Amino acid sequence: MGSIGEINGDELVLDVDETIFVAVAEDVERSKTTVLWAARNFSGKKICLLYVHRPARPASWTHKKLAGGTFRKNAVKVIERVDKQKVDEIMNSYLHLLSETEVQTDKLCIAGQNIEEGIVELIARHNIKWLVMGAASDKHYSWRMTDLKSKKALFVCKKAPDSCHIWFLCKGYLIFTRATNDDSNNRQTMPPLVQLDSDNETRKSEKLESSYMRRRLRYWRSLLEQDGEKDSGQLEREKVEPQPIPSSSGSGSSFGEPVGPEPIGPELAGSDTITTSNVEEKKREGNVAREVHRYDKAMHDIGQSERTVYGEARNEKEDDSTMEALCKAKALDGLCIKELSRRKKLEELLEKEKDEVKMVIDQNNGFMKKLQMVQGDNLKLESQIRKLHDLEKEHGEKFDTAMELLKSFRQKRDQIRIDHENAIKEVNTLKRLIKGKNVESSGSEMLDYSFMEINEATNEFDPSWKLGEGKYGSVYKGNLQNLQIAVKMLPSYGSQNHFEFERRVEILSRVRHPNLVTIVGTCPESRSLIYQYIPNGSLEDCLSTENNVPALSWESRIRIASEICSALLFLHSNVPCIIHGNLKPSKILLDSNLVTKINDYGISQLIPIDGIDKSDLYVDPHYFVSGEMTLESDIYSFGMILLQLLTRRPLSGILRDVKCALENDNISAVLDNSAGDWPVARGKKLANVAIRCCKKNPLNRPDLAVILRIIDRMKSPEVPLPESSSYLNQKAPRKPPSHYLCPIFQEVMKDPLIAADGFTYEAEAIREWLANGHDTSPMTNLKMEDCNLIPNHALHLAIQDWQNQW
């Protein structure tokens, strides 16, 4: 049945011993007579209306958005509200009907899809002892009705707990009573009508006797009229003795069986109901009294006739055949009654058998029709299978032909590809010969390599030569023109088009800095970048506690921090500005001298990838809000790297731990001991810089030029000098950083300028180089696109800060 729930929320607490439950229907007119019958027959008891409501089901939703969204929920709420209003209206109608009877009333409403199961479950749940419900619809009522007709009534009668006493009514007449086994033991607590069913003497009320007498009187009167001319002996043989009214044990049906040609009228079937009009009852009783008087007189006359007949037979000792005939007649009457009863049962069985045979014939006809349909479908399928076999054979021949053509096309394609690659090599060789140089071409042409050259350089992308793989592609080691290279195969979903890719690669190829990995060339066919190979691993390997790599000293860590900061400042000062966007220890390579080489700079702009992992703690949290990488995003990543250089701890919780140590003035607690004896003042100063770089608000993060000045001051060793020394005001000599030196003069630059090849030179040196008629780079010997020079303000400022320290 599904779940049953009480419509009004909390369950009712009822005194089941003093309450008569009446099962009512949705149609008030159908249950009106049942409710009024219960109100009349159980005065002094509380009447509780029991109603099982079948809620309306919402229509099926075909649209996916409607099926699982708030629209369906709102629709269900509206339906529930309408159902509740409907139930309240029905119950108010019944309560208004009972308001005139001055009977205490209550109601119990539940929701369920199966009414009879709901009634049975409520009987068990509330331990209901007295229940009144309909036996059938009013249109099925007749005075011969003694059995239950409704499926609901039959189900409740069969499935309800044995402790419940149930009266079944039809059209206001009691049809059937299902009593409990304990009725005879609990007579003191039973309602009056139940006691009437249990007591045989009380049950035979005057009304039943009057009705029975009236029927018997009419029967005897018809006999007397038909057999008035027969003698008393013949009347004796034809007379039928009146049958006593059978008593009910409480679980039987109605109050008697037919006893003669006169049928049992509705007054007998509804003998337990109270008539609505006292006047009609009095008239009926007066008529019954007169009929009884006549009946008594007729019975007296018949008795006298019987005694006269039997007396004459005994006195005159006539044939015993008369008595024997009477006995046989009585026996035959009994056999006839039994035979009629058996015949009736056989007729009922025959009807059932006929119905079953008819049902089987109908099923057989249905099966035969389905069989014919299946056979027809089978013939169609066999025909289709034959056609499919023919098509398969035909397509197989075509496929074999196509495979042969494909094989020949592949051979031609491979040959054409080889010829094309050879042609490209020949063209490049001719270009170099014409120019008179080993490698001479303009800008991006010099950096172009064919896929065949890259494939050959990486040993056909040998898996053993694979250096790593990430979201920006795979990296392979290779040899190109006797130079060790690293080939980065970028994803195919990178920049929007080929032109955009070449333009951005051209920008990156002009960038030159001692702490940046140099881009050697590119392969537009496979969207690959060729870098110089750095053999000594990355900063991540040195900071990891799982590897056996020796720990870096604190001096090396400060120097590495300064080199990272210098390279970032150079990228941010470039025109156009270059944002790394993915700075982390794995992107910071170290050569054999532990010199920093930053890799993958500008890749995030070359290959934009949506949906950066939020669990990556090196990524600026502000990026997840704005969705845009900025210069401050690189500063945040640099701050996280500084924290790892200081502590050599995992990123999770490192920012909180360093802040706590600074607040407690206990920075030594978090410094990495494997780096040696950290100068506490420098460690504290570097920690403060890292904390400022990791500010949540990008506007509160310091500028890289300021950070570089602070870190460079910490690079020099602390040498305490005595106060009496004459060299207090002298500056100790110190080797300048390599990127502060001019590549031509090898001196610290005073006016650094960026040339078209991406390198920074002293203004005097590069101008003299160009004035002498050179149009190639002093560093790469490649032809420069133009002779424009751009001031490197960031590097100039860094050199001045370095010089001011001494």
C-alpha positions in Angstrom: 0.0 0.0 0.0 2.8 2.3 0.6 3.3 4.6 3.6 0.3 5.7 5.6 0.5 9.0 7.4 -2.1 10.8 9.5 -3.1 14.0 7.6 -3.4 16.2 10.7 0.1 15.4 12.0 -0.1 14.0 15.6 -1.9 10.8 16.2 -5.2 10.9 18.2 -5.3 9.4 21.7 -8.8 7.7 21.9 -10.5 5.5 24.5 -11.2 2.5 22.2 -13.4 0.9 24.8 -15.8 3.8 24.7 -15.5 4.7 21.0 -17.4 3.3 18.0 -15.3 3.8 14.8 -17.3 4.3 11.5 -15.5 3.9 8.2 -16.8 6.6 5.8 -16.4 7.2 2.1 -15.5 10.3 0.1 -19.2 10.6 -1.0 -21.2 11.7 2.0 -24.4 10.4 0.5 -23.0 6.8 0.3 -22.1 6.7 4.0 -24.9 8.8 5.3 -27.1 5.8 6.3 -24.1 4.0 7.9 -23.2 7.0 10.1 -26.8 7.6 11.2 -27.3 3.9 11.9 -24.3 3.9 14.2 -25.5 7.1 15.9 -28.9 5.6 16.6 -27.8 2.2 17.8 -24.9 3.2 20.1 -26.3 6.0 22.2 -23.9 7.0 25.0 -20.8 6.0 23.0 -18.4 8.4 21.2 -18.5 8.1 17.4 -15.1 8.4 15.6 -15.2 8.9 11.8 -12.5 6.9 10.1 -11.5 8.2 6.6 -8.7 6.9 4.3 -7.9 9.6 1.8 -6.3 8.7 -1.5 -4.0 11.7 -2.3 -3.7 13.0 -5.8 -0.5 12.1 -7.7 1.3 14.9 -9.5 1.6 14.5 -13.3 4.8 13.1 -14.6 7.4 15.6 -15.6 9.1 15.0 -18.9 11.4 18.0 -18.8 14.6 17.3 -16.9 14.8 20.7 -15.3 11.2 20.4 -14.0 11.6 16.8 -12.9 14.2 17.5 -10.2 13.9 21.3 -9.5 11.9 23.5 -7.2 9.0 23.6 -9.6 8.1 20.0 -8.8 8.4 20.6 -5.0 6.1 23.6 -5.2 3.6 21.6 -7.2 3.6 18.8 -4.6 3.0 21.3 -1.8 0.1 22.8 -3.7 -1.4 19.4 -4.2 -1.0 18.5 -0.5 -2.7 21.8 0.5 -5.6 21.2 -1.9 -6.0 17.6 -0.6 -6.1 18.8 3.0 -8.8 21.3 2.2 -10.8 18.6 0.5 -10.5 16.3 3.5 -11.6 19.1 5.9 -14.6 19.7 3.7 -15.6 16.0 3.8 -15.2 15.7 7.5 -17.1 18.9 8.2 -20.0 17.5 6.2 -20.1 14.4 8.3 -19.8 16.3 11.5 -22.6 18.6 10.4 -24.7 15.5 9.8 -24.0 14.2 13.3 -24.5 17.5 15.0 -28.2 17.0 15.1 -27.9 13.6 17.0 -26.2 15.1 20.1 -23.5 12.4 19.9 -19.9 13.0 20.8 -17.9 12.8 17.6 -14.2 12.7 16.6 -12.4 12.1 13.3 -9.3 10.1 12.3 -8.0 10.9 8.8 -5.1 9.3 7.1 -3.6 9.3 3.6 -3.0 6.1 1.6 -3.4 4.6 -1.9 -5.3 1.5 -0.7 -8.4 2.1 1.4 -9.0 -1.4 2.8 -5.3 -1.8 3.7 -5.4 1.6 5.4 -8.5 0.5 7.5 -6.8 -2.7 8.6 -3.6 -1.0 9.5 -5.4 1.7 11.6 -7.4 -1.1 13.4 -4.0 -2.7 14.4 -2.3 0.6 15.1 -5.0 2.0 17.4 -6.3 -1.4 18.8 -9.8 -0.6 17.6 -12.5 -2.8 19.1 -15.7 -1.6 17.5 -16.0 -0.8 13.8 -19.0 -0.1 11.6 -18.6 -0.1 7.8 -20.5 -0.7 4.6 -21.0 -4.2 3.2 -21.7 -3.1 -0.4 -23.0 -0.2 -2.4 -26.7 0.7 -1.8 -27.6 -0.4 -5.4 -26.6 -4.0 -4.6 -29.1 -4.2 -1.6 -32.0 -6.7 -1.7 -34.0 -8.4 1.0 -32.2 -11.7 0.1 -28.8 -10.2 0.8 -26.9 -12.1 3.5 -23.2 -12.0 2.3 -20.6 -9.3 1.8 -20.4 -7.9 -1.7 -17.7 -5.2 -1.5 -14.1 -6.2 -2.0 -13.1 -3.7 0.7 -15.5 -5.3 3.1 -14.3 -8.8 2.3 -10.7 -7.7 2.8 -11.3 -6.0 6.1 -13.4 -8.9 7.4 -10.6 -11.3 6.5 -7.5 -9.3 7.4 -8.7 -7.2 10.4 -7.3 -8.3 13.8 -9.6 -10.8 15.6 -10.0 -8.4 18.6 -12.1 -6.1 16.5 -15.9 -6.5 16.4 -17.3 -5.3 13.0 -20.8 -4.6 11.8 -21.4 -4.5 8.0 -24.4 -2.5 6.7 -26.0 -1.8 3.4 -28.6 0.9 2.8 -29.0 1.3 6.6 -29.6 -2.5 7.2 -27.3 -4.8 9.2 -26.1 -7.5 6.7 -23.3 -9.2 8.5 -21.6 -9.2 11.9 -18.1 -10.4 12.5 -17.8 -11.0 16.2 -14.7 -11.6 18.3 -13.9 -14.7 20.3 -14.0 -12.8 23.5 -17.5 -11.3 23.1 -19.0 -13.8 25.5 -16.4 -13.1 28.2 -16.6 -9.3 27.9 -20.3 -8.7 27.9 -20.0 -6.0 30.6 -17.9 -3.8 28.4 -19.6 -4.5 25.1 -22.0 -1.9 23.4 -25.7 -2.8 23.6 -25.9 -4.0 20.1 -23.0 -6.5 20.6 -24.7 -7.9 23.7 -27.9 -8.4 21.6 -25.9 -10.5 19.1 -24.4 -12.6 21.9 -27.6 -13.3 23.8 -29.9 -15.6 22.0 -33.0 -14.7 24.0 -32.5 -11.0 23.7 -31.6 -11.3 20.0 -35.0 -12.7 19.2 -36.8 -9.4 19.6 -40.5 -8.8 19.3 -39.9 -7.1 16.0 -38.3 -10.3 14.6 -41.1 -12.5 15.9 -43.7 -10.2 14.6 -42.2 -10.2 11.2 -41.8 -13.9 11.3 -45.3 -14.4 12.4 -46.6 -12.2 9.6 -44.8 -14.3 7.0 -46.0 -17.6 8.5 -49.6 -16.3 8.7 -49.6 -15.4 5.0 -48.2 -18.8 4.2 -50.8 -20.7 6.2 -53.6 -18.6 4.7 -52.5 -19.5 1.2 -52.4 -23.2 2.1 -55.9 -23.0 3.6 -57.3 -21.3 0.5 -55.7 -23.8 -1.9 -56.6 -26.9 0.1 -59.9 -25.8 1.6 -61.7 -28.7 -0.1 -59.2 -31.4 1.0 -59.8 -33.5 4.0 -58.0 -33.1 7.3 -55.8 -36.2 6.5 -54.5 -34.6 3.2 -53.9 -31.3 5.0 -51.9 -33.1 7.6 -49.6 -34.6 5.0 -49.0 -31.3 3.2 -48.5 -29.2 6.3 -44.9 -28.1 7.0 -43.8 -27.5 10.5 -42.6 -23.9 11.2 -38.7 -23.7 11.5 -37.4 -22.0 14.6 -35.3 -18.8 14.1 -31.7 -19.9 14.2 -29.5 -18.4 16.8 -26.3 -16.6 15.9 -23.0 -17.2 17.5 -21.8 -13.7 16.8 -19.8 -14.5 13.7 -22.6 -15.6 11.4 -24.5 -13.6 8.8 -28.0 -12.1 9.1 -30.7 -13.3 11.5 -32.4 -16.2 9.6 -33.0 -18.2 6.5 -36.2 -18.3 4.3 -38.8 -20.6 5.8 -41.5 -20.7 3.1 -42.6 -19.2 -0.1 -42.7 -15.8 1.4 -39.2 -14.1 1.2 -37.6 -12.4 4.1 -38.3 -8.7 3.8 -36.1 -5.8 4.6 -37.6 -5.5 8.0 -36.0 -8.9 8.9 -32.6 -8.0 7.4 -32.6 -4.7 9.3 -34.1 -6.0 12.5 -31.4 -4.5 14.6 -31.9 -1.0 13.3 -34.2 1.5 15.1 -37.1 2.8 13.0 -37.1 6.5 12.4 -40.9 7.2 12.9 -42.7 6.1 16.1 -46.1 6.5 14.5 -45.4 4.1 11.7 -44.0 1.7 14.3 -47.2 1.8 16.3 -49.3 1.2 13.3 -47.1 -1.7 12.2 -47.3 -3.2 15.7 -51.1 -2.9 15.7 -51.4 -4.7 12.3 -49.0 -7.4 13.6 -51.1 -8.0 16.7 -54.2 -8.5 14.6 -52.4 -10.8 12.2 -51.0 -12.8 15.2 -54.5 -13.1 16.6 -55.8 -14.5 13.4 -52.8 -16.7 13.1 -53.4 -18.1 16.6 -57.0 -18.9 15.7 -56.0 -20.6 12.5 -53.4 -22.6 14.4 -55.9 -23.6 17.0 -58.3 -24.9 14.3 -55.6 -26.8 12.6 -54.5 -28.3 15.9 -58.0 -29.5 16.6 -58.1 -31.0 13.1 -54.8 -32.8 13.7 -55.9 -34.2 17.0 -59.1 -35.4 15.5 -57.3 -37.1 12.7 -54.7 -38.7 14.9 -57.3 -39.7 17.5 -59.5 -41.4 14.9 -56.4 -43.2 13.5 -55.4 -44.6 16.9 -58.9 -45.4 18.0 -59.9 -47.2 14.8 -56.4 -48.7 14.4 -56.3 -48.1 10.7 -53.4 -48.9 8.5 -50.0 -48.0 9.7 -49.3 -47.0 6.2 -50.6 -43.5 6.9 -48.1 -42.8 9.6 -45.4 -44.5 7.6 -46.3 -42.2 4.6 -46.1 -39.1 6.9 -42.6 -40.2 8.1 -41.5 -40.8 4.5 -42.9 -37.5 3.5 -41.0 -35.7 6.2 -37.8 -37.6 5.2 -38.4 -36.8 1.6 -38.9 -33.1 2.5 -35.5 -33.2 4.3 -33.8 -34.9 1.4 -35.4 -32.5 -1.0 -34.1 -29.5 1.0 -30.6 -31.1 1.0 -30.8 -31.9 -2.6 -31.8 -28.3 -3.5 -29.0 -27.0 -1.4 -26.5 -29.3 -3.1 -27.9 -28.4 -6.5 -27.5 -24.8 -5.7 -23.8 -25.3 -4.8 -23.3 -27.4 -7.9 -24.8 -24.7 -10.0 -22.5 -22.2 -8.4 -19.5 -24.4 -9.0 -20.6 -24.9 -12.6 -20.9 -21.2 -13.1 -17.4 -20.8 -11.7 -16.1 -23.5 -14.0 -17.8 -21.9 -17.0 -16.2 -18.6 -16.1 -12.8 -20.2 -15.8 -13.2 -22.1 -19.0 -14.2 -18.9 -20.7 -11.2 -17.1 -19.2 -8.9 -19.9 -20.4 -10.5 -19.7 -23.9 -10.0 -16.0 -24.0 -6.4 -16.3 -22.9 -5.8 -19.0 -25.5 -7.3 -16.8 -28.2 -5.0 -14.0 -27.0 -2.0 -16.3 -27.1 -2.8 -17.5 -30.5 -3.1 -13.9 -31.8 0.3 -13.1 -30.2 1.7 -16.2 -31.7 0.5 -15.3 -35.1 2.0 -11.8 -34.7 5.3 -13.3 -33.5 5.4 -15.7 -36.4 4.8 -12.8 -38.8 7.6 -10.8 -37.1 9.8 -13.8 -37.3 9.3 -14.0 -41.1 10.1 -10.3 -41.4 13.2 -10.7 -39.3 14.4 -13.7 -41.3 13.9 -11.7 -44.5 15.9 -8.8 -43.0 18.7 -11.2 -41.8 19.0 -12.5 -45.4 19.3 -8.9 -46.7 21.8 -8.1 -44.0 23.9 -11.1 -45.0 23.9 -9.9 -48.6 24.8 -6.4 -47.5 27.6 -7.7 -45.2 29.1 -9.7 -48.1 28.9 -6.7 -50.4 30.4 -4.4 -47.8 33.1 -6.9 -47.0 34.2 -6.8 -50.6 34.1 -3.0 -50.6 36.1 -2.9 -47.4 38.8 -5.2 -48.7 39.1 -2.9 -51.7 39.2 0.2 -49.5 41.9 -1.4 -47.3 44.1 -2.0 -50.4 43.6 1.6 -51.5 44.3 2.9 -48.0 47.5 0.9 -47.8 48.7 2.4 -51.1 47.7 5.9 -50.0 49.6 5.5 -46.8 52.7 4.4 -48.7 52.4 7.5 -51.0 51.7 9.7 -48.0 54.9 8.5 -46.2 56.9 8.9 -49.3 55.6 12.5 -49.8 56.3 13.3 -46.2 59.9 12.1 -46.5 60.3 14.1 -49.7 58.8 17.1 -48.0 61.2 16.9 -45.0 64.2 16.4 -47.3 63.1 19.4 -49.3 62.9 21.5 -46.2 66.4 20.4 -45.1 67.7 21.2 -48.5 66.1 24.7 -48.5 67.5 25.4 -45.0 70.9 24.2 -46.1 70.8 26.4 -49.2 69.8 29.4 -47.2 72.7 28.9 -44.9 75.1 28.5 -47.8 73.8 31.7 -49.4 74.2 33.7 -46.3 77.7 32.2 -45.7 76.9 31.4 -42.1 76.2 28.3 -40.2 72.9 29.5 -38.9 71.6 32.8 -40.4 68.1 33.8 -40.6 65.9 36.6 -39.3 64.2 36.4 -35.9 61.7 33.6 -35.8 63.1 31.8 -38.9 66.3 31.1 -37.0 64.4 29.4 -34.2 62.3 27.2 -36.4 63.0 23.5 -36.5 61.1 20.8 -38.4 59.3 18.0 -36.7 61.7 15.5 -38.2 64.6 17.2 -36.6 62.9 17.2 -33.2 62.0 13.6 -33.7 65.5 12.7 -34.5 66.9 14.8 -31.7 64.8 13.0 -29.0 65.5 9.6 -30.5 61.9 9.4 -31.7 60.6 10.6 -28.3 62.2 7.7 -26.5 60.3 7.1 -23.2 63.6 6.7 -21.4 64.5 10.2 -22.4 61.4 11.7 -20.9 62.3 14.2 -18.2 58.8 14.9 -16.9 55.1 15.6 -17.6 52.7 18.2 -16.4 49.6 20.2 -17.3 51.7 22.3 -19.7 53.0 19.3 -21.6 55.8 16.7 -21.6 59.5 17.4 -21.5 62.1 15.2 -23.4 65.9 15.3 -23.3 67.6 15.5 -26.7 70.7 16.4 -28.8 70.4 19.0 -31.5 73.5 20.1 -33.5 75.9 18.8 -30.8 74.0 20.7 -28.1 72.0 19.1 -25.2 68.5 20.4 -25.2 65.2 19.9 -23.5 62.1 19.7 -25.8 58.8 20.8 -24.2 55.8 19.4 -26.2 53.0 21.9 -25.5 49.3 20.7 -25.6 47.4 21.1 -28.8 44.7 23.2 -27.2 47.1 26.1 -26.5 47.0 29.5 -28.1 44.1 30.4 -30.5 46.0 30.1 -33.8 49.4 29.4 -35.3 50.1 33.1 -35.8 49.4 33.9 -32.1 51.6 31.0 -31.0 54.6 32.2 -33.1 54.1 35.8 -32.0 54.3 34.9 -28.3 57.2 32.5 -28.8 59.0 35.3 -30.6 58.5 37.6 -27.5 59.9 34.8 -25.2 62.8 34.1 -27.4 64.1 37.7 -27.1 64.3 37.4 -23.3 67.9 36.9 -22.1 68.9 36.8 -18.4 71.6 34.8 -16.5 68.9 33.3 -14.2 66.4 32.3 -17.0 66.6 29.1 -19.0 67.4 30.2 -22.6 64.9 29.2 -25.4 67.1 27.7 -28.2 64.3 27.4 -30.8 60.8 26.2 -31.6 58.9 23.7 -33.8 55.7 25.3 -35.0 54.5 22.0 -36.5 54.3 20.2 -33.2 54.0 23.4 -31.0 57.2 22.6 -29.2 59.8 24.8 -27.4 63.5 23.9 -27.3 65.4 25.0 -24.1 69.0 24.6 -23.0 69.3 21.5 -20.9 70.0 22.1 -17.1 71.4 18.8 -15.7 71.5 19.4 -11.9 67.7 19.0 -11.1 65.5 21.6 -9.5 65.1 23.5 -6.2 62.3 21.1 -5.3 64.8 18.2 -5.2 67.0 20.1 -2.8 64.2 21.1 -0.4 62.6 17.7 -0.3 63.3 15.6 2.8 62.6 12.4 1.0 65.6 12.5 -1.4 69.2 12.0 -0.5 70.3 15.4 -2.0 72.6 17.4 0.3 70.9 20.3 2.0 71.7 23.8 0.8 73.5 26.1 3.2 71.8 29.3 4.4 74.2 31.4 2.3 73.2 29.5 -0.9 69.5 29.8 0.0 69.8 33.6 0.4 71.7 33.8 -2.9 69.1 31.7 -4.7 66.3 33.9 -3.3 68.2 37.0 -4.7 68.6 35.3 -8.1 64.9 34.4 -8.3 63.9 37.9 -7.3 66.3 39.4 -9.9 64.9 37.2 -12.7 61.3 38.0 -11.8 62.1 41.7 -11.7 63.6 41.4 -15.2 60.5 39.6 -16.5 58.2 42.2 -15.0 60.3 45.0 -16.5 60.2 43.5 -20.0 58.2 45.2 -22.8 55.7 43.6 -23.0 55.5 42.5 -19.4 55.9 38.8 -18.9 54.2 37.1 -15.9 55.5 33.7 -14.9 52.1 32.5 -13.6 53.3 29.1 -12.3 56.3 29.8 -10.1 57.2 27.0 -7.7 60.4 25.1 -6.7 60.0 22.5 -9.5 60.2 25.4 -12.1 63.5 26.7 -10.6 66.4 24.7 -12.0 70.0 24.6 -10.7 73.0 24.2 -12.8 76.3 22.5 -11.8 77.3 25.6 -9.9 73.9 25.9 -8.1 73.1 29.0 -10.2 69.3 29.5 -10.5 67.6 29.0 -13.9 63.9 29.8 -13.9 62.0 27.7 -16.5 58.5 27.9 -18.1 58.2 31.7 -17.8 55.4 33.0 -19.9 53.9 29.5 -20.6 50.7 30.4 -18.7 50.1 33.2 -21.3 51.2 31.0 -24.2 49.0 28.0 -23.2 46.1 29.4 -21.1 44.5 26.5 -19.1 41.2 26.9 -17.3 40.6 25.6 -13.9 43.9 25.8 -11.9 43.9 23.4 -9.0 42.7 25.2 -5.8 44.8 22.9 -3.7 48.0 24.3 -5.2 49.3 26.5 -2.3 51.8 28.4 -4.6 48.9 30.0 -6.5 47.8 33.4 -5.4 44.4 33.1 -3.6 43.3 36.4 -5.2 43.5 34.6 -8.6 40.5 32.4 -7.6 38.5 35.6 -7.0 39.5 37.7 -10.0 40.4 34.9 -12.4 43.4 36.9 -13.7 47.1 36.4 -13.1 49.0 39.6 -12.2 52.5 40.7 -11.2 51.5 40.4 -7.6 50.6 36.7 -8.2 54.3 36.0 -8.9 55.2 37.9 -5.7 52.9 35.7 -3.7 54.5 32.6 -5.1 57.9 34.0 -4.4 56.9 34.6 -0.8 55.9 30.9 -0.4 59.3 29.8 -1.9 61.1 32.1 0.7 59.2 30.3 3.5 60.3 26.9 2.2 63.9 28.2 1.9 63.8 29.3 5.5 62.1 26.2 7.1 62.3 23.3 4.5 58.8 22.4 5.7 55.7 21.3 3.7 53.5 24.2 2.6 50.5 23.1 4.6 50.5 25.3 7.7 53.9 26.9 7.0 52.6 30.5 6.8 50.8 30.1 10.2 53.8 28.6 11.9 56.2 31.4 10.7 53.7 34.1 11.8 53.4 32.5 15.2 57.2 32.3 15.6 57.6 36.0 14.6 54.9 37.0 17.1 56.7 35.1 19.9 60.1 36.4 18.8 61.3 32.7 18.4 62.2 32.5 14.7 64.9 30.0 15.5 62.2 27.4 16.2 61.1 27.2 12.6 64.5 27.8 10.8 65.9 24.7 9.0 68.9 23.4 11.1 70.3 21.5 8.1 71.2 24.8 6.5 73.8 25.6 9.3 73.7 28.3 11.9 71.3 30.8 10.6 72.0 34.4 11.6 68.9 35.1 13.6 68.6 38.7 12.5 68.8 37.8 8.8 66.4 34.9 9.2 63.9 37.2 11.0 64.3 39.8 8.3 63.8 37.3 5.5 60.8 35.8 7.3 59.2 39.3 7.5 59.7 39.8 3.8 58.1 36.4 3.0 55.1 37.2 5.2 54.6 40.6 3.5 54.8 38.8 0.1 52.0 36.5 1.1 49.5 39.2 2.1 46.0 38.4 1.0 45.4 41.9 -0.5 47.7 42.2 -3.5 48.1 46.0 -2.9 49.8 45.3 0.4 52.6 43.2 -1.1 56.0 44.9 -1.5 57.6 45.7 -4.9 60.3 43.3 -6.2 62.9 46.1 -6.4 62.5 46.7 -2.7 62.7 43.0 -1.9 65.8 42.6 -4.1 67.6 45.4 -2.2 66.7 43.8 1.2 67.9 40.3 0.1 71.1 41.6 -1.5 72.1 43.3 1.8 71.7 39.9 3.5 74.0 38.1 1.0 77.3 39.6 2.4 78.8 37.8 5.4 78.6 39.6 8.8 82.2 40.5 9.8 82.3 42.3 13.1 85.1 44.8 13.3 86.7 46.3 16.4 85.8 49.9 17.2 89.5 51.0 17.1 90.0 49.7 13.6 91.1 52.4 11.1 89.1 50.6 8.4 85.6 51.2 9.9 84.6 53.5 7.1 86.1 51.4 4.4 84.0 49.1 2.2 85.0 45.5 2.0 85.4 44.3 -1.6 82.7 42.1 -2.9 82.1 40.3 -6.2 79.2 41.7 -8.1 76.4 39.5 -9.4 77.0 38.2 -12.9 73.9 39.9 -14.4 75.2 43.3 -13.2 78.2 42.9 -15.6 78.2 44.1 -19.2 78.7 41.1 -21.5 81.1 43.1 -23.6 83.2 45.1 -21.0 82.7 42.6 -18.2 82.2 45.6 -15.8 79.3 46.7 -13.6 77.0 48.6 -15.9 76.3 52.2 -15.2 73.6 52.8 -17.9 72.1 49.3 -18.8 70.3 49.1 -22.1 68.3 46.2 -23.6 69.1 45.3 -27.2 66.9 43.6 -29.8 68.5 40.2 -28.9 67.1 40.4 -25.3 70.4 40.9 -23.6 71.3 43.9 -21.5 74.5 45.8 -22.2 76.4 48.9 -21.0 75.1 51.8 -23.1 78.6 52.8 -24.3 79.5 49.3 -25.3 76.4 48.4 -27.3 76.4 51.8 -29.1 80.0 51.4 -30.1 79.2 47.8 -31.3 76.4 49.1 -33.5 78.4 52.1 -34.7 81.0 49.8 -36.1 78.5 48.3 -38.5 77.5 45.2 -36.7 73.9 44.0 -37.1 74.2 40.8 -35.2 74.0 40.0 -31.5 77.3 40.1 -29.5 76.1 37.1 -27.5 74.5 34.8 -30.1 76.0 36.1 -33.3 72.4 36.1 -34.8 71.1 38.9 -36.8 69.1 41.4 -34.8 65.7 42.7 -36.1 66.5 46.3 -35.4 68.9 48.6 -33.6 66.5 50.0 -31.0 67.8 50.1 -27.4 65.5 50.2 -24.3 66.7 51.4 -20.9 66.6 48.6 -18.2 65.4 50.7 -15.3 64.8 47.8 -12.9 68.4 46.5 -13.4 69.8 50.1 -13.1 67.9 50.5 -9.8 69.2 47.2 -8.5 72.8 48.1 -9.4 72.5 51.4 -7.6 71.1 49.7 -4.5 74.0 47.2 -4.5 76.6 50.0 -4.9 75.0 52.0 -2.1 75.6 49.2 0.3 79.4 49.8 0.1 
